Amino acid sequence: MLTILALASVILLGIVPQQSEAIVIYTGWERHALVGSDIRLSCSFFSWRWTSDDVTFSWSYRADGARDSISVFHYTGGAPYVDNKGPFRDRLEFVGNPGRRDGSILLKNLDYGDNGTFTCDAKNPPDIVGRASSVRLLVFEKVPIQAGVITGAIIGAVLGLLVLVVVIYYLMRFLVARRVFNLSVSKHGKKGKGKEGSQQRQVPVLSIGDPSKLKTAASEKKKQESRKDKK
């Protein structure tokens, strides 16, 4: 038992320092927006450390068709800084909350020329090792229906059709079983009535169908009466 505990402690001591040096950054995958609208680009991170006072966020932008990225925003030393030479110098606002590990920005008055890829990088010293995360922005005059919505609608329609088929199947089984039951009950009822009727018809036939027995009974009755009179 002590050996197992010792091995477990060694493993934990070997793993924890490696985890504390890593930082994982999250952004959306793709965002759609209309011309002239505003959009929030979210950026957050996971770190094994408490949120540091020296946490930093950096945003860069690469336009569609461009090879190089340009810096558009920095948050460091507790203050936000918007690049004063980039295409968003008058249209970018920091709306995040570094204390909650949120480095989101707001882009205003979007245009077709804003299509491109935005990349967020974050540091939470001493956790500084991590991969930046990117989100692609697509600006439209009219936002198209996303593929996920279409896929969800198709899946919903198929499931609804399957449910309808199952309901119809069990309803048909119920109706058929009920029909068979009614037919069997009606057949048994006719057979019972037929037997009772035949028995009722046979009773008067038996009582009337033996005149010889009736004559014999009458003659015996007369003999008995005549014997009583002689006595």
C-alpha positions in Angstrom: 0.0 0.0 0.0 2.8 2.4 0.9 4.5 1.6 -2.4 1.4 2.5 -4.4 1.0 5.8 -2.5 4.6 6.6 -3.1 4.3 5.9 -6.9 1.1 8.0 -7.0 2.8 11.0 -5.3 5.8 10.8 -7.7 3.4 10.7 -10.7 1.4 13.7 -9.4 4.6 15.7 -8.7 5.8 15.0 -12.2 2.5 16.0 -13.9 1.4 19.1 -12.0 4.3 21.4 -12.9 3.8 20.5 -16.6 0.1 21.4 -16.4 0.7 24.7 -14.6 2.9 25.9 -17.5 0.2 25.4 -20.1 -2.6 27.8 -21.1 -5.5 26.9 -23.4 -7.2 29.7 -25.4 -10.7 29.6 -26.8 -12.5 31.6 -29.5 -15.4 30.9 -31.8 -14.8 29.0 -35.0 -16.7 31.3 -37.5 -18.9 34.4 -37.1 -21.3 35.9 -39.5 -22.5 39.5 -39.5 -24.3 42.1 -41.6 -22.9 45.2 -43.2 -23.1 48.1 -40.9 -23.7 46.0 -37.8 -21.5 45.4 -34.7 -20.2 42.0 -33.6 -18.5 40.7 -30.5 -15.5 38.4 -30.9 -15.0 36.4 -27.8 -11.7 35.2 -26.4 -11.1 33.3 -23.1 -8.5 31.0 -21.7 -8.0 28.1 -19.2 -5.0 28.1 -16.9 -4.0 26.0 -13.9 -2.9 29.2 -12.1 -5.0 31.9 -10.5 -5.7 34.8 -12.7 -2.6 37.0 -12.6 -2.5 40.8 -12.3 -0.2 40.7 -15.3 -2.6 38.8 -17.6 -2.4 40.0 -21.2 -4.5 39.7 -24.4 -3.4 40.4 -28.0 -5.6 40.4 -31.1 -4.2 40.3 -34.7 -6.0 40.5 -38.0 -5.3 38.9 -41.4 -7.6 40.1 -44.2 -8.9 37.6 -46.8 -6.3 37.2 -49.5 -3.5 38.8 -47.4 -0.4 36.9 -46.4 0.6 38.8 -43.2 -1.3 39.6 -40.0 -1.4 43.0 -38.4 -1.8 43.8 -34.7 -5.0 45.5 -33.8 -5.3 45.4 -30.0 -3.4 44.7 -26.8 -4.4 44.5 -23.2 -1.5 44.7 -20.8 -0.7 46.3 -17.4 -4.4 46.6 -16.7 -5.1 48.9 -19.7 -6.4 48.3 -23.2 -4.6 49.7 -26.3 -6.0 49.9 -29.8 -3.6 50.1 -32.6 -3.9 53.7 -34.0 -2.8 52.7 -37.5 -4.9 49.6 -38.3 -8.3 49.4 -40.1 -10.2 49.2 -36.8 -8.5 52.1 -34.9 -11.9 53.9 -34.7 -14.2 50.9 -34.7 -12.7 48.5 -32.0 -13.7 48.5 -28.4 -12.5 46.3 -25.5 -15.5 44.7 -23.8 -13.8 41.8 -21.9 -13.2 41.3 -18.2 -9.6 40.2 -17.6 -10.4 39.2 -14.0 -12.8 36.6 -15.4 -10.3 35.6 -18.1 -12.3 37.3 -20.8 -10.5 39.2 -23.6 -13.4 39.9 -25.9 -13.5 42.8 -28.4 -16.3 44.6 -30.2 -16.1 45.5 -33.8 -18.4 48.3 -35.0 -19.9 49.4 -38.3 -18.7 46.3 -40.3 -17.9 46.5 -44.0 -17.1 43.9 -46.7 -13.5 44.7 -46.3 -13.5 43.4 -42.7 -13.7 39.8 -43.9 -10.8 37.9 -42.5 -9.3 36.0 -39.6 -8.9 37.4 -36.1 -6.4 35.7 -33.8 -6.4 36.0 -30.0 -3.4 35.2 -27.8 -3.4 35.3 -24.0 -0.8 35.0 -21.2 -1.4 34.4 -17.5 2.1 34.5 -16.0 3.7 32.2 -15.2 1.5 30.3 -17.6 2.7 31.6 -20.9 2.9 28.5 -23.1 -0.1 28.0 -25.3 -1.4 28.1 -28.8 -3.3 31.2 -30.1 -6.9 30.7 -31.2 -8.5 32.1 -34.4 -12.0 33.0 -35.5 -13.0 33.8 -39.1 -15.3 36.8 -39.7 -17.7 36.8 -42.7 -19.6 40.0 -43.5 -22.7 39.7 -45.7 -25.5 42.0 -46.9 -27.9 39.2 -45.7 -26.7 36.6 -43.3 -27.1 33.1 -44.9 -28.6 30.1 -43.2 -25.8 28.2 -41.5 -25.1 24.6 -42.5 -25.7 23.5 -38.9 -29.2 24.9 -39.0 -30.0 23.1 -42.2 -28.5 19.9 -40.9 -30.5 20.2 -37.7 -33.7 20.8 -39.7 -33.1 17.7 -41.8 -32.4 15.6 -38.7 -35.5 16.9 -37.0 -37.6 16.1 -40.1 -36.3 12.6 -40.3 -36.9 11.9 -36.6 -40.4 13.3 -36.9 -41.1 11.1 -39.8 -39.8 8.0 -37.9 -42.0 8.9 -34.9 -45.1 9.2 -37.2 -44.4 5.8 -38.9 -44.1 4.2 -35.4 -47.3 5.7 -34.3 -49.2 4.7 -37.4 -47.8 1.1 -37.1 -49.0 0.7 -33.5 -52.3 2.3 -34.3 -52.9 -0.2 -37.2 -52.0 -3.1 -34.9 -54.5 -1.8 -32.3 -57.3 -1.5 -34.9 -56.6 -4.9 -36.3 -56.5 -6.6 -32.9 -59.8 -4.8 -32.0 -61.4 -6.0 -35.2 -60.4 -9.6 -34.6 -61.7 -9.4 -31.0 -65.1 -8.1 -32.1 -65.4 -10.8 -34.8 -64.6 -13.6 -32.3 -67.1 -12.2 -29.8 -69.9 -12.0 -32.4 -69.2 -15.6 -33.6 -69.4 -17.0 -30.1 -72.6 -15.0 -29.4 -74.3 -16.5 -32.5 -73.3 -20.0 -31.6 -74.7 -19.6 -28.1 -78.0 -18.2 -29.3 -78.3 -21.1 -31.8 -77.9 -23.7 -29.1 -80.5 -22.0 -26.8 -83.0 -21.8 -29.7 -82.6 -25.4 -30.6 -83.2 -26.5 -27.0 -86.3 -24.3 -26.7 -87.7 -25.8 -29.9 -87.0 -29.4 -28.8 -89.0 -29.1 -25.5 -92.5 -28.9 -27.0 -91.7 -31.5 -29.6 -90.8 -34.0 -26.9 -93.9 -33.2 -24.9 -96.3 -33.4 -27.9 -94.5 -36.1 -29.9 -95.6 -39.2 -27.7 -99.5 -39.5 -27.9 -99.3 -43.2 -26.8 -97.8 -42.3 -23.5 -100.5 -39.7 -22.9 -103.3 -42.3 -23.6 -101.7 -44.8 -21.3 -101.4 -42.3 -18.5 -105.1 -41.3 -19.0 -106.3 -44.9 -19.0 -104.3 -45.7 -15.8 -105.8 -42.6 -14.2 -109.4 -43.8 -15.1 -108.7 -47.3 -13.7 -107.6 -45.8 -10.4 -110.7 -43.6 -10.2 -113.0 -46.6 -10.9 -111.3 -48.7 -8.2 -111.9 -45.9 -5.7 -115.6 -45.7 -6.6 -116.0 -49.5 -6.1 -114.6 -49.3 -2.7 
